[in-house]
Amino acid sequence: MEDRISVDPKVCSGKPCIRGTRIMVKNILGMLAGGYTIEKVLEAYPDLTREDVAEALSYARQVIDEEKVVQRA
């Protein structure tokens, strides 16, 4: 995953991005959650590949799997 996802405090305030871009993982996830298809995400970000989108999803899964989930009141 480190080859596609970058976390650098000097880029986008340290938010996870697709390596070599300023496209944040959260933007990709937000678009997919909002109903965009992968094709529409790729149209919006021509520098992305399908593999980049898949890696963003994989990264999110890994982070959620590692985080302690706290129930909201």
N, C-alpha and C positions, 0 to 999 in steps of 0.2 A: 504494500500500500504506500510505502514511503516514496515510491517512484512517481506516483501521481498526485498525492496529497501533500501539501506543504503547510507547515505552521511556522511562521516567521514573524516575530514581533515588529519587524520593519515593514511588513506587507499586510495591509488591511487590519492593522492593530492586533495581529497575531491570530486572527480568525482563520480556520482551515480553508485553504484555497486549492484549486487545481494548479499543480506546479507549473511555473512559468507564465501564469496569468494572474489576474486580480479577480478571477471569478470565484466567489465564495461558495463553499459547499452548501451553506444555508440558502443561498439564492436558488441553487438547483433543486434542493429539497422543497423549498417553498413553491416553486413553479409546478413541480410534480404533485404536491399536495393540493395545489389550486386547480388541478385538472388538466394541466399541460401534458401532452404526450411527449415521449422522448424525442420524437421528430420535431415538435414545436420548440423544445428546449434547444435542440441543435440548430434550428433556424435562428433562434434568438441569440445564440452564442456560436457563431460559425467556427470559432477556434476549438470548440469542444469535439470530442469523439464519443461514440457510444461507450467505449471503455471508461472514459472519464466520468460519465454519468453513472455507470455501474459502480465505479469505485467510490463515488460520492455516497451512493446508497449503502455500500459495504462499510464505509467509514462510519456512517450514522448508526448502522446496526452494531458495530463494534463499540462505539461510544456508549450507546444505550445499554449494551450488555455489561459494560464495566461500571456504569454509574449506579449508585444506590438510589432507588426510586423512593421519593417521599410523597405520601398521599397528601393532597391539598385539602384544606378544610372546606 
